[in-house]
Amino acid sequence: MADHPPACCAPSADSGGSALLSLTPRSPDTRLAPPQPVLQPATERGTPTRAAARTVAIPGGRFLMGTDDAEGFPADGEGPVREVELRGFRIAATTVTNAQFATFAKATGHVTDAERFGFSFVFEGFLPPQLARQTQRVQATPWWAVVPGADWRHPYGPGSDVGTLQNHPVVHVSWHDARAYCDWSGTRLPTEAEWEYAARGGLEQARYPWGDELTPGGRHQCNIWQGEFPTRNTAADGHLGTAPVKSYRPNGYGLFNVAGNVWEWCADWFSVDFHVTGPRVDPAGPEQGTSRVMRGGSHMCHASYCNRYRIAARSSNTPDSSAGNIGFRVAAS
């Protein structure tokens, strides 16, 4: 795919400006049944402490980072392939859950960016018809609804909750919120290089964490959009929205759901070309920027529009942005 498709991944908080929004009602026949929610935590630099997710030790070593795959998007800065060397580190086997984040919020009184702003972005198909008709939309990606009152406790807006989603990834959390969780739990966000090294699970230059075939033997290996995006999701992989954090088989290092489910914040500022001449030993991205790296794709990714659940795929968002498909996992030195 030589062309760079429009960003479907997640809108930014900047999209909340009225100039970028339009009232775009959707017909009821495109509605999906609201998925179930869940709870768990994340962290920052140091030794994992209170309520941190279980971490696994990743041995130091060299690996080939990035891709020159024809399936990739060069404009995203996925290539060129380069050898990177990393020290050993630890990383959570799962993304932070609703339950873990609830423990953090209760202990600290943390107020997320979505709660401060008073809104977050929700996929229109998860909204009740009346609310869907009333919400504003991001013009370039009208399936994203600006929902007042949507936040990590209310993933589909007022009236929803995470009571049945305790073991699902926390969503509607910004990079700032993820960092706050890390500071509290004695962990950190992984660098982009650490994330890709761990997500590969020891497979060199494989397209996915389990190999090069998306559904080997016809078996679904990750939670992504099935059907026609954005109007029909068949849920053939078993999930309409987020899936429990230990869904599907783990990769070779014991990490779950590093492809699909939710986008995962990384520590780095995003750049499409810094890595071309940047450090090759423990790289940490540029010193400044406007957006932070996100990795892994989400349950809203589809090959026809956002083929970014490949292990080398990249995306980014402003650090104050949140949406119903963005979460995080923690790491430690």
C-alpha positions in Angstrom: 0.0 0.0 0.0 1.9 3.0 -1.2 -0.8 5.5 -0.4 -1.3 6.9 3.1 -4.9 6.4 4.1 -6.9 8.9 6.0 -6.4 8.5 9.8 -9.1 6.3 11.2 -7.3 5.4 14.3 -8.5 8.0 16.8 -9.4 11.7 16.6 -7.4 14.2 18.6 -8.7 16.5 21.3 -8.1 19.3 18.9 -10.9 17.9 16.8 -13.3 19.1 19.4 -13.2 22.6 17.8 -16.6 23.4 16.3 -14.9 24.2 12.9 -14.0 20.6 12.5 -17.3 19.1 13.6 -20.6 18.5 11.8 -23.9 17.1 12.8 -24.1 13.9 10.8 -26.9 11.6 11.9 -26.5 7.9 11.0 -29.4 5.7 10.1 -30.4 3.0 12.7 -29.4 0.1 10.4 -25.7 0.8 11.0 -26.1 0.5 14.8 -24.2 -2.1 16.7 -25.1 -3.6 20.0 -23.0 -1.8 22.7 -20.1 -4.0 23.7 -19.3 -4.9 27.3 -16.7 -2.9 29.4 -13.7 -3.8 31.8 -11.0 -2.5 34.5 -7.1 -2.8 35.1 -3.8 -0.6 35.5 -0.5 0.8 34.0 2.8 2.6 35.2 6.3 4.6 34.7 10.0 4.3 35.3 11.3 2.2 38.2 10.3 -1.0 40.0 6.6 -2.0 39.6 4.7 -1.4 42.9 1.1 -1.0 43.9 -1.6 -2.5 41.6 0.8 -2.8 38.7 0.0 -5.4 36.0 2.1 -8.5 36.0 5.2 -7.9 34.0 7.5 -10.2 32.1 11.2 -10.0 31.7 12.4 -9.2 28.2 16.0 -10.1 27.6 18.3 -7.5 26.0 19.4 -7.9 22.5 19.3 -6.8 18.9 16.4 -6.9 16.5 15.3 -5.6 13.2 12.9 -2.7 13.8 10.4 -1.3 11.3 9.4 -2.7 8.0 9.7 -2.2 4.2 6.7 -4.5 3.7 4.5 -3.6 0.7 1.5 -3.7 3.1 3.0 -0.8 5.1 2.7 2.9 4.9 6.0 4.6 4.3 4.5 8.0 5.1 4.0 6.8 8.7 7.7 6.3 9.0 7.5 2.5 9.3 10.8 2.0 7.5 13.5 1.7 6.7 14.3 -1.6 8.5 17.2 -1.0 10.9 19.0 -3.0 13.6 18.3 -1.7 17.1 19.9 -2.8 20.3 18.1 -2.7 23.7 18.9 -3.4 27.3 16.7 -5.9 29.1 13.5 -4.5 30.6 10.2 -5.6 31.9 6.8 -5.0 30.3 3.2 -5.9 31.3 1.7 -9.0 29.9 -1.6 -7.1 29.4 -2.8 -3.5 29.0 -4.1 -1.8 32.1 -7.6 -2.8 32.9 -10.6 -0.9 34.1 -10.2 -2.5 37.5 -6.6 -1.5 37.9 -7.3 2.0 36.7 -10.1 2.3 39.2 -7.8 1.4 42.0 -5.4 4.2 40.9 -8.2 6.7 40.6 -9.6 5.9 44.0 -6.2 6.1 45.7 -5.2 9.4 44.0 -8.4 11.2 43.1 -6.9 11.5 39.6 -9.2 13.3 37.1 -8.6 12.3 33.5 -8.3 14.7 30.6 -11.6 13.4 29.2 -13.3 14.2 32.5 -11.7 17.7 32.6 -12.8 18.4 29.0 -16.2 17.0 29.6 -16.2 14.8 26.4 -14.4 12.1 24.6 -14.8 10.3 21.2 -17.0 7.2 20.9 -17.7 5.1 17.8 -21.1 6.1 16.6 -22.3 2.5 16.3 -22.0 2.0 20.0 -24.4 4.8 20.9 -28.2 4.6 21.5 -30.0 5.9 18.4 -31.2 9.1 20.1 -27.8 10.0 21.4 -26.2 9.1 18.1 -28.6 11.5 16.3 -27.7 14.4 18.7 -23.9 14.1 18.8 -21.5 16.1 16.7 -19.1 14.3 14.4 -15.5 14.8 13.2 -16.0 15.7 9.6 -13.2 13.7 8.1 -14.2 10.6 10.1 -17.9 10.9 10.8 -18.1 7.6 12.6 -16.4 9.3 15.6 -19.0 11.0 17.8 -18.1 13.8 20.3 -19.9 12.5 23.3 -20.4 14.8 26.4 -19.9 12.7 29.5 -17.9 9.9 27.9 -14.9 8.9 30.0 -13.2 5.8 31.3 -16.0 5.2 33.8 -18.7 5.8 31.1 -17.1 4.4 27.9 -20.2 5.0 25.8 -21.4 8.2 27.4 -24.0 8.9 30.2 -25.8 5.8 31.3 -22.9 3.4 30.5 -20.4 2.0 32.9 -17.6 -0.5 33.3 -19.3 -2.8 35.7 -19.1 -5.8 33.4 -15.8 -4.8 31.8 -13.5 -5.1 34.8 -11.0 -7.2 32.8 -11.2 -5.1 29.7 -8.6 -2.5 28.9 -9.3 1.0 30.3 -10.0 3.4 27.5 -10.7 7.2 27.2 -7.3 7.7 28.8 -4.8 10.3 27.4 -1.0 10.0 27.4 -1.0 12.3 30.4 -3.4 9.9 32.3 -1.2 6.9 31.4 1.9 8.7 32.7 0.0 9.6 36.0 -0.8 6.0 36.5 2.8 5.0 35.9 4.1 7.6 38.3 1.7 6.2 41.0 2.5 2.6 40.3 6.3 2.9 40.0 6.4 2.0 36.3 6.8 3.8 33.0 5.5 3.7 29.5 7.5 1.6 27.1 9.6 3.3 24.5 8.4 2.6 20.9 11.5 0.4 20.3 10.8 -1.6 23.5 7.2 -2.0 22.6 8.0 -3.4 19.1 10.7 -5.7 20.4 8.4 -7.1 23.0 5.4 -7.3 20.7 7.4 -9.3 18.1 7.9 -12.1 20.7 11.2 -13.2 19.2 9.9 -13.4 15.6 12.1 -11.5 13.3 10.3 -9.3 10.7 7.0 -11.2 11.0 4.0 -9.2 9.9 2.0 -10.1 13.0 3.0 -11.2 16.5 2.2 -14.8 15.6 3.6 -14.9 12.0 2.8 -13.6 8.5 -0.7 -15.0 8.0 -3.6 -13.0 9.6 -5.8 -16.0 10.3 -3.7 -19.1 10.2 -5.9 -22.2 9.8 -8.9 -19.9 9.8 -8.4 -19.0 13.4 -8.7 -15.4 14.6 -5.7 -14.2 16.5 -6.7 -10.6 17.4 -9.6 -8.3 17.9 -10.0 -6.1 14.8 -13.0 -5.1 12.6 -14.7 -7.9 10.7 -17.0 -7.1 7.8 -17.3 -3.7 6.1 -15.9 -0.7 7.8 -17.5 1.4 9.2 -21.1 0.1 8.6 -21.0 -3.6 9.4 -19.0 -5.5 12.0 -19.8 -9.2 11.9 -17.8 -9.7 15.2 -16.5 -13.0 13.6 -13.5 -12.8 16.0 -15.9 -12.8 19.0 -15.9 -9.1 19.9 -17.7 -5.9 18.7 -15.8 -3.5 21.0 -12.9 -4.2 23.3 -12.1 -7.7 24.4 -10.8 -8.9 27.8 -7.1 -8.3 28.1 -6.1 -11.9 28.0 -8.1 -12.8 24.9 -6.4 -15.0 22.2 -3.0 -16.7 22.6 -0.1 -14.7 23.9 3.0 -14.1 21.8 6.4 -15.7 22.3 7.2 -13.5 25.2 3.8 -14.0 26.9 2.2 -10.7 25.9 -1.5 -10.6 25.2 -3.3 -8.5 22.5 -0.4 -6.5 21.1 -2.3 -6.5 17.8 -5.8 -5.0 17.8 -8.1 -4.4 20.8 -6.8 -0.9 21.8 -4.1 1.4 20.7 -1.3 1.6 23.3 0.5 4.8 24.3 4.3 4.7 24.1 6.7 7.1 25.8 8.2 8.6 22.6 7.3 11.8 20.8 6.2 10.8 17.2 8.3 11.6 14.2 8.2 10.1 10.7 12.0 10.5 10.1 13.9 10.9 13.4 14.8 7.2 13.4 16.4 7.3 10.0 19.6 8.9 11.5 18.7 8.6 15.2 20.3 6.4 17.9 20.4 2.6 17.4 21.0 1.7 21.0 18.1 2.2 23.4 16.4 4.8 21.1 13.8 6.9 22.8 12.5 9.2 20.0 13.1 12.9 19.5 13.4 15.3 22.4 10.2 17.2 21.5 7.2 17.0 19.3 3.4 17.6 19.2 2.1 14.0 19.3 3.0 10.8 21.1 3.4 7.4 19.6 0.6 4.8 19.7 1.2 1.2 18.7 -0.8 -2.0 18.1 -4.0 -1.0 16.3 -7.4 -1.4 17.8 -10.8 -3.2 17.4 -11.7 -0.5 14.9 -8.8 -1.4 12.5 -9.7 -3.0 9.1 -7.5 -3.9 6.2 -9.6 -1.8 3.8 -9.0 1.4 5.7 -6.6 1.2 8.7 -4.3 -1.7 8.2 -2.3 -0.7 11.3 -2.6 -3.9 13.4 0.6 -5.1 11.8 3.5 -5.2 14.3 5.5 -2.5 12.6 2.6 -0.1 12.1 2.6 3.2 13.8 0.2 6.0 14.7 0.1 9.0 17.0 -2.1 11.5 18.9 -1.7 14.6 21.0 -1.0 13.7 24.6 -4.3 15.2 25.9 -6.4 13.1 23.5 -8.6 10.2 24.4 -11.1 7.9 22.6 -12.9 4.6 23.1 -10.0 2.6 21.4 -7.0 4.0 23.2 -5.4 2.4 26.3 -1.8 1.5 27.5 0.4 -1.1 29.1 3.3 -0.3 31.5 6.9 -1.2 31.5 9.9 -1.0 33.9 13.6 -0.8 33.6 
